[in-house]
Amino acid sequence: MPAPYVKLYVGDVIRTRKAHPCGGDVWVIERLGADVGIRCRTCGRFVLMDRIKLERRIRAFLRRGNEPVPEPEPPPPPEAAKPRGRRPAQPSPEPRPRRRIVKRARA
């Protein structure tokens, strides 16, 4: 009897048993099929992995793709704006003299 498979949805946020080389273990599912496309939330790397291999590596679902997305909070009112403009021109540093490479004769 075949083992039951895990329902995956595009947009699922999962935590895996093994960490990515960047240190992150939280991924977003972006593509479904025989291979599942996942993107690391830490570094943004996209990885294609066999569905069976991924199902074994899933530790937890942090957010399911079929759940409604919560409304984002409105941004706070802006504080007193700083004056925008160009920075005052700074004098350029004096160029350093080029080093000369001198080949020495062998004795």
C-alpha positions as CSV (number, residue, x, y, z in Angstrom):
1,M,0.0,0.0,0.0
2,P,1.5,3.4,-1.0
3,A,2.2,5.9,1.7
4,P,-0.2,8.9,1.8
5,Y,1.3,12.0,0.4
6,V,1.4,15.5,2.0
7,K,-0.8,18.2,0.5
8,L,1.3,21.0,-0.7
9,Y,0.1,24.4,-2.0
10,V,1.9,27.2,-3.8
11,G,2.7,29.8,-1.1
12,D,3.2,27.3,1.7
13,V,5.9,28.4,4.1
14,I,7.7,25.4,5.6
15,R,10.6,24.7,8.0
16,T,12.9,21.8,7.0
17,R,14.9,19.4,9.0
18,K,18.1,20.3,7.2
19,A,19.3,23.9,7.0
20,H,20.4,25.5,3.8
21,P,24.2,26.4,3.6
22,C,23.3,30.0,4.3
23,G,21.9,28.9,7.6
24,G,18.2,29.4,6.9
25,D,15.7,26.6,7.3
26,V,12.5,28.4,6.2
27,W,11.3,28.0,2.6
28,V,8.4,29.2,0.4
29,I,6.9,26.8,-2.1
30,E,6.7,28.4,-5.5
31,R,6.2,25.6,-8.0
32,L,4.5,22.2,-7.7
33,G,4.8,19.0,-9.8
34,A,7.0,15.9,-9.7
35,D,9.7,18.4,-8.7
36,V,8.8,21.1,-6.1
37,G,10.4,24.6,-6.5
38,I,11.2,26.2,-3.1
39,R,12.9,29.5,-2.3
40,C,15.0,30.1,0.8
41,R,13.6,33.0,2.9
42,T,17.1,33.9,4.2
43,C,19.1,34.3,1.0
44,G,16.5,34.0,-1.8
45,R,18.0,31.0,-3.6
46,F,15.6,28.9,-5.7
47,V,16.0,25.1,-5.5
48,L,14.2,22.3,-7.3
49,M,13.7,19.2,-5.2
50,D,11.9,15.8,-5.7
51,R,8.5,15.9,-4.1
52,I,9.2,12.7,-2.1
53,K,12.6,14.0,-0.9
54,L,11.0,17.3,0.2
55,E,8.1,15.6,2.0
56,R,10.6,13.7,4.1
57,R,12.5,16.9,5.0
58,I,9.5,19.0,6.1
59,R,9.5,19.6,9.9
60,A,6.6,22.0,10.1
61,F,4.2,24.2,8.1
62,L,4.6,27.8,9.3
63,R,1.8,29.1,6.9
64,R,-0.4,27.3,4.4
65,G,-0.8,28.7,0.9
66,N,-4.6,28.1,0.9
67,E,-5.1,30.4,4.0
68,P,-6.2,34.0,3.5
69,V,-3.3,36.5,3.8
70,P,-3.8,38.9,6.7
71,E,-4.2,42.5,5.9
72,P,-1.0,44.5,6.4
73,E,-1.1,47.3,9.0
74,P,-1.0,50.8,7.6
75,P,2.4,52.5,7.9
76,P,2.8,55.0,10.7
77,P,2.5,58.7,9.9
78,P,5.8,60.1,8.7
79,E,7.9,62.1,11.1
80,A,9.4,65.5,10.4
81,A,11.0,65.1,7.0
82,K,14.7,65.8,6.7
83,P,15.7,68.3,4.1
84,R,16.5,66.5,0.9
85,G,19.2,67.7,-1.4
86,R,22.7,67.1,-2.6
87,R,25.5,66.6,-0.2
88,P,28.1,69.4,-0.2
89,A,30.9,68.7,-2.6
90,Q,34.0,67.3,-0.9
91,P,37.4,67.9,-2.3
92,S,38.8,64.8,-4.0
93,P,41.8,63.2,-2.4
94,E,45.2,63.8,-3.9
95,P,46.1,60.9,-6.2
96,R,48.9,58.7,-4.9
97,P,52.1,58.4,-7.0
98,R,52.3,55.1,-8.9
99,R,54.8,52.6,-7.7
100,R,57.5,51.5,-10.1
101,I,58.4,47.9,-10.3
102,V,62.1,47.3,-10.6
103,K,63.4,44.0,-11.7
104,R,66.7,43.1,-10.2
105,A,69.3,41.2,-12.0
106,R,70.2,37.7,-10.8
107,A,73.7,37.3,-9.4
